Each structure stands twice: as C-alpha cells, then as structure tokens.
Amino acid sequence: MTVIVRAVRPDDRRDAEGFARVRALALPFMLHTPESVGYDVTHAHPGAHYRPLLAERDGEPIGTAQVGIVHDSPDPGQGYLNVYVAPNRFREGAGSLLVRAAEEHLAALGARKLFAWVLDSPGNRAFAEKHGYHAGRSAHFLRLDLATATLPPRPPLPSDVELRTGSDYATDPRPLFELDAETMADEPSDVAQEFTDYGAWLQETWNHPLFSPELTSVAVVDGRPAAFSAVRTDGGARYGTVMTGTARAHRGRGLAKLAKTDSLHRARAAGLTEAFTGNDSGNGPMIAINKWLGYEICATEVRHVRELP
C-alpha cells in the first residue's frame, strides 16, 4: 500500500495513459491524451529538463507532476512544478511525495525560485502554504457548451481584413510564430520570457498532436497575420483555445474577437460540442470577449511561488 513516485517512461504507453487519466480527473477543463503526454516528454526543449512524474499506489496512477526549468527566461534559476492528484485519492501522501521529488530535481539543476499553479480551494491553498509556497496572481478556466449555446454571429469583416485558417500557413508557419511571439510578450505573467526560438515553437506548438491548424483562425491585414485564435482538440468533441491575440499595430479593432468567433463557429460546424479557454484574472479585454461569446468560469488557479534557500 506504499505510494511511490517515479519519472514517466517516454516509451511506455501505460505511463502516458495513467498520466492523462489523472490529469483528466483533476483538470477536466484542459485537454490531455496519452499521445500528447508522450509527445511532450520526447519533444521538450533540452534546456527545460522537463520531467513529468507519476505517483502510484499498488501500480495505480493517483497523482502527477509537470516539472521543469523556465529555459527561455532571461532570469536564470527559475523552475516550475504543477502537481495534481486524482480528486478521490487525496490524503494518501502522493502530493507531498511529488512535491519533494520535483523540488529535488529542480534544486539539482540550480533552480532557486519555483512556481506552481494550484487550484483555488481551501485545501489546495493550505497544502501549498504548508510546503512553503505563497499565493500570487490567479487565472480562470472557462467553459462554453458548444452543443447548446447561442453563439453570437461573426462580427462584420472590415474591408481590409481577410479571414484565413492556420492550414493556409502549412508550408511556412513562420508568420504565425512571429505573431504568437509578439502577443505572448504582452501576456500577464510572473516570469519574463524571450520567445525567439522558431524551432522550439514548431516542436511545442505547430507540430503538437493536439494542435488544430484547421480550426485555428487568422485575421490577415495587408497579407500579414494581424490577429489569431490558436486551437487544440482532443481528437473527439472537445476544443480548447490556447492563445488569442492581436499584433500591437492592429489592437482596438476587434480582430481578436473576430478570429475567435470565427473559430468557434467552424468548430461547431465540425461537430465539436465543448469548448474551453483560460484567462489571467487581470486580462480584462479577453475576459470581456469570452463573456460576450458565452463562456462561463468553471475553475480558478492561483500561481504560488517559493524561494529555495
């Protein structure tokens, strides 16, 4: 009846299935599949030292942790650990063992400042504080029932704007990378990041097994992407927006709303029935767009931080 913690084996299908299953129970508003878990392990940037952990009791997966270094930050020594235990397996010791194993891994790599997302409940907050983590910014998960919700119509298309899909950039996705990098730089965050590695973006975003170029919508001005809504799907009926943003020169024109609305309409037409997205709690403009679209907050996470001695 002992709980053990070990690294996920990248070539073991059962490990990937167990990791994805626990994540689906703990975070039903995020998309995970065994294929995406295996891909993340084998295609992570070497500098991230990414190490997903699995907690098992009698061979049954009951907890997980995503652990790594923030390799693309100009500030060295920053790491992350996101620990989630299956809701019916709390108080069996898995969470504490995962935190200990994650911190040991990160400390050995020289990390001194650790960030962790924690679901916003009294028990989870108390667990984080018990382990020396202090609360910071928060972010919301939002859900939209695509099967029954009344989607607003697509906003009128400005005369100088063309709508395309991510698939239109299959032969050269670099323009989408450049737009993604610009918008990411303005996202609220506790960690400064330099999003400049096109090769890493291809691996982690464009080629990811969950990424859907077909449902990704792009608003184009003068032949260049000006706004976009990037999408992942789980291969079934679930849809998730992973980034929506507008180039600085085109903000204030409603292009992000246009791109996201277009993507949702096309997702519904393709038979998807459940849509998810996420927002930093301080990102008022995007929260307003999502409320206009009919999304409702379904959960909140709080970013916690700990300084190692």
ZADO-1210 file (C-alpha; in nm, 4 decimals, padded with zeros to 6 digits):
<atoms>
<atom x="00.0000" y="00.0000" z="00.0000" code="MET" pos="1"/>
<atom x="00.3052" y="00.2279" z="-00.0348" code="THR" pos="2"/>
<atom x="00.2899" y="00.5288" z="-00.2658" code="VAL" pos="3"/>
<atom x="00.5881" y="00.5569" z="-00.4987" code="ILE" pos="4"/>
<atom x="00.6893" y="00.8427" z="-00.7282" code="VAL" pos="5"/>
<atom x="00.8868" y="00.7943" z="-01.0474" code="ARG" pos="6"/>
<atom x="00.9503" y="00.9623" z="-01.3798" code="ALA" pos="7"/>
<atom x="00.7141" y="00.8910" z="-01.6661" code="VAL" pos="8"/>
<atom x="00.8768" y="00.6494" z="-01.9115" code="ARG" pos="9"/>
<atom x="00.8506" y="00.8095" z="-02.2568" code="PRO" pos="10"/>
<atom x="00.8196" y="00.4772" z="-02.4392" code="ASP" pos="11"/>
<atom x="00.5592" y="00.3242" z="-02.2045" code="ASP" pos="12"/>
<atom x="00.2032" y="00.3619" z="-02.3283" code="ARG" pos="13"/>
<atom x="00.0639" y="00.2681" z="-01.9873" code="ARG" pos="14"/>
<atom x="00.2518" y="00.5549" z="-01.8217" code="ASP" pos="15"/>
<atom x="00.1114" y="00.8024" z="-02.0747" code="ALA" pos="16"/>
<atom x="-00.2395" y="00.6650" z="-02.0286" code="GLU" pos="17"/>
<atom x="-00.2127" y="00.6831" z="-01.6495" code="GLY" pos="18"/>
<atom x="-00.0780" y="01.0389" z="-01.6567" code="PHE" pos="19"/>
<atom x="-00.3521" y="01.1532" z="-01.8948" code="ALA" pos="20"/>
<atom x="-00.6219" y="00.9806" z="-01.6896" code="ARG" pos="21"/>
<atom x="-00.5201" y="01.1504" z="-01.3631" code="VAL" pos="22"/>
<atom x="-00.4990" y="01.4869" z="-01.5376" code="ARG" pos="23"/>
<atom x="-00.8448" y="01.4415" z="-01.6867" code="ALA" pos="24"/>
<atom x="-00.9864" y="01.3751" z="-01.3389" code="LEU" pos="25"/>
<atom x="-00.8027" y="01.6649" z="-01.1739" code="ALA" pos="26"/>
<atom x="-00.8284" y="01.9144" z="-01.4629" code="LEU" pos="27"/>
<atom x="-01.1308" y="01.8252" z="-01.6749" code="PRO" pos="28"/>
<atom x="-01.1160" y="02.1707" z="-01.8363" code="PHE" pos="29"/>
<atom x="-00.7775" y="02.1051" z="-02.0027" code="MET" pos="30"/>
<atom x="-00.7028" y="01.8712" z="-02.2930" code="LEU" pos="31"/>
<atom x="-00.4737" y="01.5729" z="-02.2381" code="HIS" pos="32"/>
<atom x="-00.4371" y="01.2495" z="-02.4308" code="THR" pos="33"/>
<atom x="-00.1838" y="00.9672" z="-02.3987" code="PRO" pos="34"/>
<atom x="-00.0403" y="01.0828" z="-02.7326" code="GLU" pos="35"/>
<atom x="00.0078" y="01.4390" z="-02.6118" code="SER" pos="36"/>
<atom x="00.1686" y="01.3211" z="-02.2867" code="VAL" pos="37"/>
<atom x="00.4175" y="01.1063" z="-02.4758" code="GLY" pos="38"/>
<atom x="00.4879" y="01.3831" z="-02.7261" code="TYR" pos="39"/>
<atom x="00.5553" y="01.6378" z="-02.4514" code="ASP" pos="40"/>
<atom x="00.8100" y="01.4043" z="-02.2917" code="VAL" pos="41"/>
<atom x="01.0002" y="01.3290" z="-02.6108" code="THR" pos="42"/>
<atom x="00.9877" y="01.6746" z="-02.7713" code="HIS" pos="43"/>
<atom x="01.0535" y="01.9098" z="-02.4788" code="ALA" pos="44"/>
<atom x="01.3333" y="02.1619" z="-02.5240" code="HIS" pos="45"/>
<atom x="01.6585" y="02.0194" z="-02.3800" code="PRO" pos="46"/>
<atom x="01.7056" y="02.3309" z="-02.1695" code="GLY" pos="47"/>
<atom x="01.3736" y="02.2721" z="-01.9951" code="ALA" pos="48"/>
<atom x="01.4947" y="01.9473" z="-01.8349" code="HIS" pos="49"/>
<atom x="01.1288" y="01.8523" z="-01.8449" code="TYR" pos="50"/>
<atom x="01.0457" y="01.5617" z="-01.6149" code="ARG" pos="51"/>
<atom x="00.6839" y="01.4525" z="-01.5714" code="PRO" pos="52"/>
<atom x="00.6320" y="01.2485" z="-01.2554" code="LEU" pos="53"/>
<atom x="00.3786" y="00.9801" z="-01.1746" code="LEU" pos="54"/>
<atom x="00.2654" y="00.8809" z="-00.8249" code="ALA" pos="55"/>
<atom x="00.1355" y="00.5249" z="-00.7964" code="GLU" pos="56"/>
<atom x="-00.0236" y="00.3169" z="-00.5256" code="ARG" pos="57"/>
<atom x="-00.0174" y="-00.0571" z="-00.5847" code="ASP" pos="58"/>
<atom x="00.0565" y="00.0143" z="-00.9514" code="GLY" pos="59"/>
<atom x="-00.2398" y="00.2509" z="-00.9913" code="GLU" pos="60"/>
<atom x="-00.1614" y="00.6103" z="-01.1012" code="PRO" pos="61"/>
<atom x="-00.3079" y="00.8533" z="-00.8483" code="ILE" pos="62"/>
<atom x="-00.1032" y="01.1721" z="-00.8933" code="GLY" pos="63"/>
<atom x="00.1097" y="01.3619" z="-01.1444" code="THR" pos="64"/>
<atom x="00.3564" y="01.6490" z="-01.1632" code="ALA" pos="65"/>
<atom x="00.4903" y="01.8524" z="-01.4533" code="GLN" pos="66"/>
<atom x="00.8415" y="01.9662" z="-01.3623" code="VAL" pos="67"/>
<atom x="01.0964" y="02.1722" z="-01.5494" code="GLY" pos="68"/>
<atom x="01.3163" y="02.4797" z="-01.5894" code="ILE" pos="69"/>
<atom x="01.1926" y="02.8035" z="-01.7481" code="VAL" pos="70"/>
<atom x="01.4636" y="02.7791" z="-02.0121" code="HIS" pos="71"/>
<atom x="01.3516" y="03.0752" z="-02.2258" code="ASP" pos="72"/>
<atom x="01.3629" y="03.3327" z="-01.9450" code="SER" pos="73"/>
<atom x="01.6427" y="03.5906" z="-01.9260" code="PRO" pos="74"/>
<atom x="01.6400" y="03.5345" z="-01.5493" code="ASP" pos="75"/>
<atom x="01.8194" y="03.2101" z="-01.4617" code="PRO" pos="76"/>
<atom x="01.7318" y="02.9770" z="-01.1769" code="GLY" pos="77"/>
<atom x="01.3545" y="02.9605" z="-01.2263" code="GLN" pos="78"/>
<atom x="01.1655" y="02.6333" z="-01.2239" code="GLY" pos="79"/>
<atom x="00.8084" y="02.5107" z="-01.2191" code="TYR" pos="80"/>
<atom x="00.6155" y="02.2215" z="-01.0710" code="LEU" pos="81"/>
<atom x="00.2457" y="02.1670" z="-01.1259" code="ASN" pos="82"/>
<atom x="00.1161" y="01.8895" z="-00.9018" code="VAL" pos="83"/>
<atom x="-00.2283" y="01.7322" z="-00.9375" code="TYR" pos="84"/>
<atom x="-00.3742" y="01.4338" z="-00.7526" code="VAL" pos="85"/>
<atom x="-00.6884" y="01.2482" z="-00.8559" code="ALA" pos="86"/>
<atom x="-00.9769" y="01.4006" z="-00.6527" code="PRO" pos="87"/>
<atom x="-01.0682" y="01.0651" z="-00.4950" code="ASN" pos="88"/>
<atom x="-00.7076" y="00.9986" z="-00.3832" code="ARG" pos="89"/>
<atom x="-00.6357" y="01.2970" z="-00.1602" code="PHE" pos="90"/>
<atom x="-00.4637" y="01.2481" z="00.1779" code="ARG" pos="91"/>
<atom x="-00.2717" y="00.9392" z="00.0709" code="GLU" pos="92"/>
<atom x="00.0654" y="01.1155" z="00.0607" code="GLY" pos="93"/>
<atom x="00.1009" y="01.1394" z="-00.3161" code="ALA" pos="94"/>
<atom x="00.1025" y="01.5202" z="-00.3285" code="GLY" pos="95"/>
<atom x="00.3807" y="01.5643" z="-00.0733" code="SER" pos="96"/>
<atom x="00.5948" y="01.2958" z="-00.2366" code="LEU" pos="97"/>
<atom x="00.5520" y="01.4582" z="-00.5763" code="LEU" pos="98"/>
<atom x="00.6486" y="01.7999" z="-00.4397" code="VAL" pos="99"/>
<atom x="00.9587" y="01.6559" z="-00.2722" code="ARG" pos="100"/>
<atom x="01.0726" y="01.4714" z="-00.5853" code="ALA" pos="101"/>
<atom x="01.0080" y="01.7761" z="-00.8036" code="ALA" pos="102"/>
<atom x="01.1973" y="02.0126" z="-00.5748" code="GLU" pos="103"/>
<atom x="01.4936" y="01.7770" z="-00.5552" code="GLU" pos="104"/>
<atom x="01.5082" y="01.7575" z="-00.9347" code="HIS" pos="105"/>
<atom x="01.4882" y="02.1357" z="-00.9761" code="LEU" pos="106"/>
<atom x="01.7343" y="02.2139" z="-00.6966" code="ALA" pos="107"/>
<atom x="01.9890" y="01.9800" z="-00.8563" code="ALA" pos="108"/>
<atom x="01.9567" y="02.1850" z="-01.1760" code="LEU" pos="109"/>
<atom x="02.0260" y="02.5104" z="-00.9912" code="GLY" pos="110"/>
<atom x="01.6705" y="02.6408" z="-00.9637" code="ALA" pos="111"/>
<atom x="01.6103" y="02.8725" z="-00.6703" code="ARG" pos="112"/>
<atom x="01.2700" y="03.0236" z="-00.7476" code="LYS" pos="113"/>
<atom x="00.9861" y="02.7773" z="-00.8032" code="LEU" pos="114"/>
<atom x="00.6426" y="02.8481" z="-00.9486" code="PHE" pos="115"/>
<atom x="00.3373" y="02.6264" z="-00.9097" code="ALA" pos="116"/>
<atom x="-00.0239" y="02.6554" z="-01.0245" code="TRP" pos="117"/>
<atom x="-00.2675" y="02.5494" z="-00.7512" code="VAL" pos="118"/>
<atom x="-00.6412" y="02.5001" z="-00.7923" code="LEU" pos="119"/>
<atom x="-00.8221" y="02.7597" z="-00.5849" code="ASP" pos="120"/>
<atom x="-00.9772" y="02.5716" z="-00.2939" code="SER" pos="121"/>
<atom x="-00.9076" y="02.5969" z="00.0804" code="PRO" pos="122"/>
<atom x="-00.7485" y="02.2514" z="00.0897" code="GLY" pos="123"/>
<atom x="-00.5192" y="02.3101" z="-00.2074" code="ASN" pos="124"/>
<atom x="-00.4132" y="02.6525" z="-00.0815" code="ARG" pos="125"/>
<atom x="-00.3380" y="02.5099" z="00.2629" code="ALA" pos="126"/>
<atom x="-00.1327" y="02.2305" z="00.1040" code="PHE" pos="127"/>
<atom x="00.0750" y="02.4819" z="-00.0930" code="ALA" pos="128"/>
<atom x="00.1317" y="02.7044" z="00.2090" code="GLU" pos="129"/>
<atom x="00.2307" y="02.4040" z="00.4208" code="LYS" pos="130"/>
<atom x="00.5087" y="02.3343" z="00.1706" code="HIS" pos="131"/>
<atom x="00.6372" y="02.6933" z="00.1762" code="GLY" pos="132"/>
<atom x="00.4584" y="02.8377" z="-00.1289" code="TYR" pos="133"/>
<atom x="00.2970" y="03.1813" z="-00.1239" code="HIS" pos="134"/>
<atom x="-00.0012" y="03.2876" z="-00.3352" code="ALA" pos="135"/>
<atom x="00.0300" y="03.5329" z="-00.6223" code="GLY" pos="136"/>
<atom x="-00.1701" y="03.6010" z="-00.9372" code="ARG" pos="137"/>
<atom x="-00.4738" y="03.3989" z="-01.0399" code="SER" pos="138"/>
<atom x="-00.6185" y="03.2712" z="-01.3657" code="ALA" pos="139"/>
<atom x="-00.9564" y="03.1345" z="-01.4678" code="HIS" pos="140"/>
<atom x="-01.0638" y="02.8303" z="-01.6674" code="PHE" pos="141"/>
<atom x="-01.3760" y="02.8957" z="-01.8745" code="LEU" pos="142"/>
<atom x="-01.6191" y="02.6599" z="-02.0480" code="ARG" pos="143"/>
<atom x="-01.8681" y="02.7001" z="-02.3307" code="LEU" pos="144"/>
<atom x="-02.1298" y="02.4381" z="-02.4220" code="ASP" pos="145"/>
<atom x="-02.0954" y="02.4418" z="-02.7990" code="LEU" pos="146"/>
<atom x="-02.3772" y="02.1909" z="-02.8374" code="ALA" pos="147"/>
<atom x="-02.6466" y="02.4171" z="-02.6918" code="THR" pos="148"/>
<atom x="-02.5110" y="02.7724" z="-02.6527" code="ALA" pos="149"/>
<atom x="-02.6257" y="03.0500" z="-02.8820" code="THR" pos="150"/>
<atom x="-02.3083" y="03.1792" z="-03.0410" code="LEU" pos="151"/>
<atom x="-02.3027" y="03.5468" z="-03.1372" code="PRO" pos="152"/>
<atom x="-02.2817" y="03.5986" z="-03.5129" code="PRO" pos="153"/>
<atom x="-01.9417" y="03.6717" z="-03.6610" code="ARG" pos="154"/>
<atom x="-01.8659" y="04.0462" z="-03.6356" code="PRO" pos="155"/>
<atom x="-01.8660" y="04.2310" z="-03.9680" code="PRO" pos="156"/>
<atom x="-01.5447" y="04.1771" z="-04.1633" code="LEU" pos="157"/>
<atom x="-01.3577" y="04.5081" z="-04.2169" code="PRO" pos="158"/>
<atom x="-01.2841" y="04.5838" z="-04.5812" code="SER" pos="159"/>
<atom x="-00.9082" y="04.5459" z="-04.5348" code="ASP" pos="160"/>
<atom x="-00.9271" y="04.2194" z="-04.3353" code="VAL" pos="161"/>
<atom x="-00.9280" y="03.8631" z="-04.4665" code="GLU" pos="162"/>
<atom x="-01.0016" y="03.5536" z="-04.2594" code="LEU" pos="163"/>
<atom x="-00.7785" y="03.2510" z="-04.3097" code="ARG" pos="164"/>
<atom x="-00.7087" y="02.9297" z="-04.1211" code="THR" pos="165"/>
<atom x="-00.3854" y="02.8002" z="-03.9751" code="GLY" pos="166"/>
<atom x="-00.3811" y="02.5388" z="-04.2507" code="SER" pos="167"/>
<atom x="-00.3170" y="02.8166" z="-04.5019" code="ASP" pos="168"/>
<atom x="00.0294" y="02.8502" z="-04.3445" code="TYR" pos="169"/>
<atom x="00.1214" y="02.4826" z="-04.3641" code="ALA" pos="170"/>
<atom x="00.4144" y="02.5416" z="-04.5987" code="THR" pos="171"/>
<atom x="00.5515" y="02.8362" z="-04.3984" code="ASP" pos="172"/>
<atom x="00.4123" y="02.8888" z="-04.0470" code="PRO" pos="173"/>
<atom x="00.6781" y="03.1464" z="-03.9514" code="ARG" pos="174"/>
<atom x="00.4359" y="03.4445" z="-03.9838" code="PRO" pos="175"/>
<atom x="00.2164" y="03.2797" z="-03.7190" code="LEU" pos="176"/>
<atom x="00.5191" y="03.2229" z="-03.4974" code="PHE" pos="177"/>
<atom x="00.6110" y="03.5917" z="-03.5220" code="GLU" pos="178"/>
<atom x="00.2579" y="03.6971" z="-03.4272" code="LEU" pos="179"/>
<atom x="00.2464" y="03.4443" z="-03.1425" code="ASP" pos="180"/>
<atom x="00.5802" y="03.5715" z="-03.0115" code="ALA" pos="181"/>
<atom x="00.4643" y="03.9343" z="-03.0159" code="GLU" pos="182"/>
<atom x="00.1379" y="03.8649" z="-02.8372" code="THR" pos="183"/>
<atom x="00.2991" y="03.6319" z="-02.5823" code="MET" pos="184"/>
<atom x="00.5400" y="03.9095" z="-02.4850" code="ALA" pos="185"/>
<atom x="00.2428" y="04.1160" z="-02.3668" code="ASP" pos="186"/>
<atom x="00.0668" y="03.8389" z="-02.1732" code="GLU" pos="187"/>
<atom x="00.0427" y="03.8959" z="-01.7945" code="PRO" pos="188"/>
<atom x="00.3000" y="03.6706" z="-01.6279" code="SER" pos="189"/>
<atom x="00.5194" y="03.6288" z="-01.3217" code="ASP" pos="190"/>
<atom x="00.8083" y="03.5099" z="-01.5382" code="VAL" pos="191"/>
<atom x="00.9797" y="03.7103" z="-01.8113" code="ALA" pos="192"/>
<atom x="01.0309" y="03.5003" z="-02.1235" code="GLN" pos="193"/>
<atom x="01.2098" y="03.5582" z="-02.4530" code="GLU" pos="194"/>
<atom x="01.0027" y="03.3795" z="-02.7128" code="PHE" pos="195"/>
<atom x="01.2520" y="03.3715" z="-03.0016" code="THR" pos="196"/>
<atom x="01.3200" y="03.0050" z="-03.0829" code="ASP" pos="197"/>
<atom x="01.1318" y="02.9192" z="-03.4009" code="TYR" pos="198"/>
<atom x="01.2462" y="02.5569" z="-03.3945" code="GLY" pos="199"/>
<atom x="01.1168" y="02.5109" z="-03.0403" code="ALA" pos="200"/>
<atom x="00.7846" y="02.6725" z="-03.1384" code="TRP" pos="201"/>
<atom x="00.7466" y="02.4297" z="-03.4278" code="LEU" pos="202"/>
<atom x="00.8018" y="02.1386" z="-03.1899" code="GLN" pos="203"/>
<atom x="00.5929" y="02.2596" z="-02.8988" code="GLU" pos="204"/>
<atom x="00.3089" y="02.4364" z="-03.0831" code="THR" pos="205"/>
<atom x="00.2785" y="02.3778" z="-03.4554" code="TRP" pos="206"/>
<atom x="00.3637" y="02.0061" z="-03.4614" code="ASN" pos="207"/>
<atom x="00.1932" y="01.9204" z="-03.1328" code="HIS" pos="208"/>
<atom x="-00.0551" y="01.6328" z="-03.1770" code="PRO" pos="209"/>
<atom x="-00.3391" y="01.8331" z="-03.0216" code="LEU" pos="210"/>
<atom x="-00.2879" y="02.1449" z="-03.2356" code="PHE" pos="211"/>
<atom x="-00.5598" y="02.2037" z="-03.4946" code="SER" pos="212"/>
<atom x="-00.4462" y="02.4279" z="-03.7808" code="PRO" pos="213"/>
<atom x="-00.7841" y="02.3653" z="-03.9461" code="GLU" pos="214"/>
<atom x="-00.9759" y="02.5298" z="-03.6592" code="LEU" pos="215"/>
<atom x="-00.7172" y="02.7992" z="-03.5887" code="THR" pos="216"/>
<atom x="-00.8467" y="03.1300" z="-03.7278" code="SER" pos="217"/>
<atom x="-00.6233" y="03.4107" z="-03.8549" code="VAL" pos="218"/>
<atom x="-00.7243" y="03.7689" z="-03.9363" code="ALA" pos="219"/>
<atom x="-00.4951" y="03.8993" z="-04.2105" code="VAL" pos="220"/>
<atom x="-00.4236" y="04.2642" z="-04.2973" code="VAL" pos="221"/>
<atom x="-00.2084" y="04.3582" z="-04.5968" code="ASP" pos="222"/>
<atom x="-00.1056" y="03.9977" z="-04.6391" code="GLY" pos="223"/>
<atom x="00.0253" y="03.9584" z="-04.2831" code="ARG" pos="224"/>
<atom x="-00.1392" y="03.7869" z="-03.9836" code="PRO" pos="225"/>
<atom x="-00.2741" y="04.0591" z="-03.7564" code="ALA" pos="226"/>
<atom x="-00.4741" y="03.8518" z="-03.5057" code="ALA" pos="227"/>
<atom x="-00.5345" y="03.4866" z="-03.4412" code="PHE" pos="228"/>
<atom x="-00.7038" y="03.2301" z="-03.2194" code="SER" pos="229"/>
<atom x="-00.4952" y="02.9123" z="-03.1854" code="ALA" pos="230"/>
<atom x="-00.6805" y="02.5883" z="-03.1142" code="VAL" pos="231"/>
<atom x="-00.6201" y="02.2396" z="-02.9803" code="ARG" pos="232"/>
<atom x="-00.8627" y="01.9478" z="-02.9916" code="THR" pos="233"/>
<atom x="-00.8536" y="01.6077" z="-02.8258" code="ASP" pos="234"/>
<atom x="-00.9466" y="01.4134" z="-03.1383" code="GLY" pos="235"/>
<atom x="-01.3031" y="01.3842" z="-03.0109" code="GLY" pos="236"/>
<atom x="-01.5594" y="01.6530" z="-02.9337" code="ALA" pos="237"/>
<atom x="-01.3528" y="01.8795" z="-02.7046" code="ARG" pos="238"/>
<atom x="-01.1949" y="02.2071" z="-02.8196" code="TYR" pos="239"/>
<atom x="-00.9511" y="02.4359" z="-02.6382" code="GLY" pos="240"/>
<atom x="-00.8203" y="02.7818" z="-02.7218" code="THR" pos="241"/>
<atom x="-00.4536" y="02.8044" z="-02.6228" code="VAL" pos="242"/>
<atom x="-00.3858" y="03.1616" z="-02.7376" code="MET" pos="243"/>
<atom x="-00.5820" y="03.4512" z="-02.8825" code="THR" pos="244"/>
<atom x="-00.4086" y="03.7777" z="-02.9561" code="GLY" pos="245"/>
<atom x="-00.3572" y="04.0750" z="-03.1837" code="THR" pos="246"/>
<atom x="-00.0427" y="04.2444" z="-03.3148" code="ALA" pos="247"/>
<atom x="00.0185" y="04.5743" z="-03.1365" code="ARG" pos="248"/>
<atom x="-00.0321" y="04.7796" z="-03.4536" code="ALA" pos="249"/>
<atom x="-00.3846" y="04.6437" z="-03.5006" code="HIS" pos="250"/>
<atom x="-00.5239" y="04.6435" z="-03.1485" code="ARG" pos="251"/>
<atom x="-00.8538" y="04.8137" z="-03.0758" code="GLY" pos="252"/>
<atom x="-01.0179" y="04.6970" z="-03.3990" code="ARG" pos="253"/>
<atom x="-01.1908" y="04.3862" z="-03.2622" code="GLY" pos="254"/>
<atom x="-00.9789" y="04.1455" z="-03.4665" code="LEU" pos="255"/>
<atom x="-00.9203" y="03.9009" z="-03.1799" code="ALA" pos="256"/>
<atom x="-01.2961" y="03.8796" z="-03.1230" code="LYS" pos="257"/>
<atom x="-01.3444" y="03.8230" z="-03.4952" code="LEU" pos="258"/>
<atom x="-01.0871" y="03.5426" z="-03.5102" code="ALA" pos="259"/>
<atom x="-01.2154" y="03.3637" z="-03.2011" code="LYS" pos="260"/>
<atom x="-01.5800" y="03.3888" z="-03.3069" code="THR" pos="261"/>
<atom x="-01.4959" y="03.2518" z="-03.6499" code="ASP" pos="262"/>
<atom x="-01.3061" y="02.9597" z="-03.4987" code="SER" pos="263"/>
<atom x="-01.5922" y="02.8690" z="-03.2645" code="LEU" pos="264"/>
<atom x="-01.8470" y="02.8733" z="-03.5465" code="HIS" pos="265"/>
<atom x="-01.6278" y="02.6445" z="-03.7542" code="ARG" pos="266"/>
<atom x="-01.5698" y="02.4164" z="-03.4535" code="ALA" pos="267"/>
<atom x="-01.9435" y="02.3771" z="-03.4003" code="ARG" pos="268"/>
<atom x="-01.9910" y="02.3030" z="-03.7711" code="ALA" pos="269"/>
<atom x="-01.7228" y="02.0338" z="-03.7415" code="ALA" pos="270"/>
<atom x="-01.9192" y="01.8630" z="-03.4633" code="GLY" pos="271"/>
<atom x="-01.7274" y="01.9733" z="-03.1548" code="LEU" pos="272"/>
<atom x="-01.9511" y="02.0141" z="-02.8517" code="THR" pos="273"/>
<atom x="-01.7453" y="02.1518" z="-02.5617" code="GLU" pos="274"/>
<atom x="-01.5055" y="02.4479" z="-02.5666" code="ALA" pos="275"/>
<atom x="-01.2528" y="02.5566" z="-02.3036" code="PHE" pos="276"/>
<atom x="-01.0227" y="02.8524" z="-02.2649" code="THR" pos="277"/>
<atom x="-00.8204" y="03.0275" z="-01.9944" code="GLY" pos="278"/>
<atom x="-00.7620" y="03.3863" z="-01.8840" code="ASN" pos="279"/>
<atom x="-00.5348" y="03.5623" z="-01.6413" code="ASP" pos="280"/>
<atom x="-00.7709" y="03.7281" z="-01.3948" code="SER" pos="281"/>
<atom x="-00.6201" y="04.0665" z="-01.4825" code="GLY" pos="282"/>
<atom x="-00.6749" y="04.0333" z="-01.8572" code="ASN" pos="283"/>
<atom x="-00.9924" y="04.2374" z="-01.8758" code="GLY" pos="284"/>
<atom x="-01.0208" y="04.2702" z="-02.2554" code="PRO" pos="285"/>
<atom x="-01.0009" y="03.8946" z="-02.3173" code="MET" pos="286"/>
<atom x="-01.2365" y="03.8166" z="-02.0290" code="ILE" pos="287"/>
<atom x="-01.4884" y="04.0562" z="-02.1867" code="ALA" pos="288"/>
<atom x="-01.4596" y="03.8811" z="-02.5243" code="ILE" pos="289"/>
<atom x="-01.5095" y="03.5401" z="-02.3676" code="ASN" pos="290"/>
<atom x="-01.8135" y="03.6534" z="-02.1698" code="LYS" pos="291"/>
<atom x="-01.9599" y="03.8013" z="-02.4897" code="TRP" pos="292"/>
<atom x="-01.9091" y="03.4630" z="-02.6555" code="LEU" pos="293"/>
<atom x="-02.0930" y="03.2881" z="-02.3705" code="GLY" pos="294"/>
<atom x="-01.8040" y="03.1313" z="-02.1780" code="TYR" pos="295"/>
<atom x="-01.8500" y="03.0856" z="-01.8040" code="GLU" pos="296"/>
<atom x="-01.5796" y="03.0480" z="-01.5393" code="ILE" pos="297"/>
<atom x="-01.5617" y="02.6839" z="-01.4277" code="CYS" pos="298"/>
<atom x="-01.2487" y="02.6904" z="-01.2077" code="ALA" pos="299"/>
<atom x="-00.9683" y="02.9164" z="-01.0889" code="THR" pos="300"/>
<atom x="-00.5997" y="02.8532" z="-01.0265" code="GLU" pos="301"/>
<atom x="-00.3610" y="03.0599" z="-00.8157" code="VAL" pos="302"/>
<atom x="00.0082" y="03.0900" z="-00.9002" code="ARG" pos="303"/>
<atom x="00.2244" y="03.0166" z="-00.5963" code="HIS" pos="304"/>
<atom x="00.5962" y="03.0783" z="-00.5577" code="VAL" pos="305"/>
<atom x="00.8685" y="02.9505" z="-00.3263" code="ARG" pos="306"/>
<atom x="01.2267" y="03.0659" z="-00.2900" code="GLU" pos="307"/>
<atom x="01.4663" y="02.7811" z="-00.2177" code="LEU" pos="308"/>
<atom x="01.7476" y="02.8513" z="00.0318" code="PRO" pos="309"/>
</atoms>
